[in-house]
Amino acid sequence: MRLDAATLTAVLPRWCTGLHAAAPELNVLDGRLGDADLGATLDKCATMVEQALPELPATLEGIFRRTAQATAKASGSSFGTLLTVALMSCAKRCAGIDSLGRAELADMLADVVATLAARGGASLGDKTVLDGLHAVHVALAASREGADLRRVASDAVRAALDTFRDKPNRIGRARMFADKTIGMDDPGMVALQRMVDSL
């Protein structure tokens, strides 16, 4: 499997539908640790991306850049900003590239993790979406050629959720709850799971 512009254009509507469906769940999860607006933020991001679908460019770089511009209009929330930064990081990585294979996708995710860590101040192990993204990067890099990459990614995020569930959140608003977050899933990691599964 290789990701090209046509494939990305085809899966984006499903990604949007998945975020719309997950919004109520994500609001509830976020309400236990934060402002209860994660679902609403991503729901609006999905709406803005849907509005951009008819005018998407015909290149990977262009699609990622256009979706980043769309999500930037949706919200000023921290997670919304990180989503925009992640999409822009993907756009830069795809400059002049027609398609991405398994190894290239893994490398792109490594770039995204490093960029988000620098922008948001989180580190691996803080129990954030970074840990889920890193898990996907590692799983893709280690997977065999021809593997079902969506399944590989989904299993990796689920395993990360299982690994971090009994650990405390160490950054963001959730860190103020400290040990109360033990036994709870990080809302951002759950959001990533829903995004991956929607594909």
LODO-603907 format. One record per residue (C-alpha): residue number from 1; residue in three letters; z, x, y. Coordinates in steps of 0.02 Angstrom, whole numbers, plus 50000, padded with zeros to 5 digits. Example, Ala and Ser with C-alpha at 12.3 -4.5 7.8 and 13.67 -1.06 7.14 Angstrom:
2
SITE resi resn    zz    xx    yy
SITE    1  ALA 50390 50615 49775
SITE    2  SER 50357 50684 49947
This chain:
199
SITE resi resn    zz    xx    yy
SITE    1  MET 50000 50000 50000
SITE    2  ARG 49960 50058 50176
SITE    3  LEU 50010 49974 50338
SITE    4  ASP 49863 49950 50455
SITE    5  ALA 49834 49843 50609
SITE    6  ALA 49766 49695 50510
SITE    7  THR 49916 49694 50393
SITE    8  LEU 50041 49709 50535
SITE    9  THR 49956 49568 50629
SITE   10  ALA 49964 49460 50472
SITE   11  VAL 50150 49487 50439
SITE   12  LEU 50213 49466 50617
SITE   13  PRO 50210 49274 50610
SITE   14  ARG 50318 49281 50453
SITE   15  TRP 50436 49402 50540
SITE   16  CYS 50453 49280 50684
SITE   17  THR 50482 49133 50568
SITE   18  GLY 50617 49231 50476
SITE   19  LEU 50709 49268 50638
SITE   20  HIS 50702 49087 50693
SITE   21  ALA 50776 49033 50526
SITE   22  ALA 50912 49167 50529
SITE   23  ALA 50969 49133 50708
SITE   24  PRO 51112 49011 50669
SITE   25  GLU 51182 49125 50533
SITE   26  LEU 51173 49278 50646
SITE   27  ASN 51260 49187 50789
SITE   28  VAL 51404 49143 50673
SITE   29  LEU 51418 49321 50606
SITE   30  ASP 51410 49394 50781
SITE   31  GLY 51541 49271 50842
SITE   32  ARG 51668 49353 50727
SITE   33  LEU 51641 49523 50805
SITE   34  GLY 51551 49501 50970
SITE   35  ASP 51472 49378 51091
SITE   36  ALA 51397 49259 50961
SITE   37  ASP 51225 49283 51038
SITE   38  LEU 51135 49395 50914
SITE   39  GLY 51042 49251 50835
SITE   40  ALA 50994 49178 51003
SITE   41  THR 50933 49348 51061
SITE   42  LEU 50823 49376 50910
SITE   43  ASP 50763 49196 50913
SITE   44  LYS 50700 49223 51090
SITE   45  CYS 50624 49391 51042
SITE   46  ALA 50529 49302 50903
SITE   47  THR 50468 49169 51024
SITE   48  MET 50404 49300 51146
SITE   49  VAL 50315 49394 51006
SITE   50  GLU 50235 49230 50947
SITE   51  GLN 50168 49203 51122
SITE   52  ALA 50090 49377 51117
SITE   53  LEU 50006 49354 50947
SITE   54  PRO 49839 49289 51014
SITE   55  GLU 49817 49443 51123
SITE   56  LEU 49872 49581 51005
SITE   57  PRO 49769 49742 51013
SITE   58  ALA 49675 49804 50861
SITE   59  THR 49775 49964 50833
SITE   60  LEU 49947 49998 50761
SITE   61  GLU 50000 50085 50921
SITE   62  GLY 49940 49940 51026
SITE   63  ILE 50024 49808 50919
SITE   64  PHE 50191 49896 50919
SITE   65  ARG 50179 49927 51106
SITE   66  ARG 50133 49746 51143
SITE   67  THR 50274 49677 51036
SITE   68  ALA 50395 49796 51121
SITE   69  GLN 50340 49728 51289
SITE   70  ALA 50366 49551 51224
SITE   71  THR 50542 49582 51160
SITE   72  ALA 50587 49672 51322
SITE   73  LYS 50557 49508 51413
SITE   74  ALA 50668 49411 51295
SITE   75  SER 50840 49485 51323
SITE   76  GLY 50944 49616 51406
SITE   77  SER 51069 49616 51263
SITE   78  SER 51111 49778 51176
SITE   79  PHE 51027 49731 51012
SITE   80  GLY 50875 49661 51101
SITE   81  THR 50859 49825 51195
SITE   82  LEU 50874 49924 51034
SITE   83  LEU 50737 49818 50954
SITE   84  THR 50623 49854 51101
SITE   85  VAL 50661 50040 51092
SITE   86  ALA 50628 50040 50904
SITE   87  LEU 50459 49957 50927
SITE   88  MET 50412 50080 51065
SITE   89  SER 50462 50223 50951
SITE   90  CYS 50345 50153 50819
SITE   91  ALA 50206 50140 50947
SITE   92  LYS 50223 50322 50996
SITE   93  ARG 50226 50375 50814
SITE   94  CYS 50065 50278 50780
SITE   95  ALA 49963 50352 50923
SITE   96  GLY 49791 50392 50852
SITE   97  ILE 49839 50335 50676
SITE   98  ASP 49744 50198 50587
SITE   99  SER 49864 50167 50443
SITE  100  LEU 50031 50221 50371
SITE  101  GLY 50071 50254 50189
SITE  102  ARG 50242 50259 50106
SITE  103  ALA 50285 50435 50164
SITE  104  GLU 50224 50402 50341
SITE  105  LEU 50326 50241 50351
SITE  106  ALA 50480 50337 50295
SITE  107  ASP 50449 50470 50428
SITE  108  MET 50424 50336 50561
SITE  109  LEU 50592 50258 50517
SITE  110  ALA 50675 50427 50531
SITE  111  ASP 50606 50438 50708
SITE  112  VAL 50671 50264 50746
SITE  113  VAL 50845 50306 50683
SITE  114  ALA 50852 50465 50788
SITE  115  THR 50788 50375 50943
SITE  116  LEU 50910 50230 50927
SITE  117  ALA 51056 50347 50896
SITE  118  ALA 51013 50443 51055
SITE  119  ARG 50990 50283 51155
SITE  120  GLY 51135 50180 51090
SITE  121  GLY 51262 50315 51054
SITE  122  ALA 51294 50261 50874
SITE  123  SER 51300 50382 50728
SITE  124  LEU 51265 50361 50545
SITE  125  GLY 51423 50295 50463
SITE  126  ASP 51475 50188 50611
SITE  127  LYS 51425 50030 50515
SITE  128  THR 51279 49975 50622
SITE  129  VAL 51096 49933 50599
SITE  130  LEU 51065 50122 50601
SITE  131  ASP 51144 50135 50430
SITE  132  GLY 51028 50001 50363
SITE  133  LEU 50874 50083 50439
SITE  134  HIS 50926 50252 50371
SITE  135  ALA 50949 50177 50198
SITE  136  VAL 50771 50108 50206
SITE  137  HIS 50705 50277 50262
SITE  138  VAL 50789 50366 50116
SITE  139  ALA 50732 50235 49991
SITE  140  LEU 50552 50238 50049
SITE  141  ALA 50548 50427 50048
SITE  142  ALA 50612 50430 49869
SITE  143  SER 50508 50286 49801
SITE  144  ARG 50358 50312 49689
SITE  145  GLU 50180 50286 49747
SITE  146  GLY 50125 50108 49717
SITE  147  ALA 50300 50037 49728
SITE  148  ASP 50330 49867 49809
SITE  149  LEU 50388 49936 49975
SITE  150  ARG 50457 49771 50038
SITE  151  ARG 50566 49761 49884
SITE  152  VAL 50618 49942 49903
SITE  153  ALA 50667 49911 50084
SITE  154  SER 50757 49748 50046
SITE  155  ASP 50857 49826 49905
SITE  156  ALA 50902 49973 50016
SITE  157  VAL 50971 49864 50156
SITE  158  ARG 51067 49758 50032
SITE  159  ALA 51144 49914 49956
SITE  160  ALA 51191 49976 50129
SITE  161  LEU 51278 49811 50166
SITE  162  ASP 51374 49827 50002
SITE  163  THR 51422 50006 50043
SITE  164  PHE 51485 49971 50218
SITE  165  ARG 51564 49800 50192
SITE  166  ASP 51735 49873 50157
SITE  167  LYS 51727 49998 50300
SITE  168  PRO 51774 49967 50482
SITE  169  ASN 51649 49954 50624
SITE  170  ARG 51666 50108 50733
SITE  171  ILE 51562 50069 50886
SITE  172  GLY 51518 49928 51003
SITE  173  ARG 51623 49773 51034
SITE  174  ALA 51661 49762 50848
SITE  175  ARG 51760 49925 50855
SITE  176  MET 51896 49835 50953
SITE  177  PHE 51933 49733 50797
SITE  178  ALA 51952 49894 50696
SITE  179  ASP 52024 49856 50524
SITE  180  LYS 51988 49670 50543
SITE  181  THR 51805 49712 50517
SITE  182  ILE 51841 49778 50343
SITE  183  GLY 51768 49657 50218
SITE  184  MET 51643 49590 50345
SITE  185  ASP 51457 49625 50356
SITE  186  ASP 51390 49702 50515
SITE  187  PRO 51283 49569 50601
SITE  188  GLY 51149 49695 50649
SITE  189  MET 51130 49752 50469
SITE  190  VAL 51116 49571 50413
SITE  191  ALA 50983 49544 50546
SITE  192  LEU 50886 49692 50475
SITE  193  GLN 50900 49616 50302
SITE  194  ARG 50828 49452 50363
SITE  195  MET 50686 49543 50451
SITE  196  VAL 50640 49640 50295
SITE  197  ASP 50652 49488 50182
SITE  198  SER 50540 49388 50299
SITE  199  LEU 50399 49511 50268
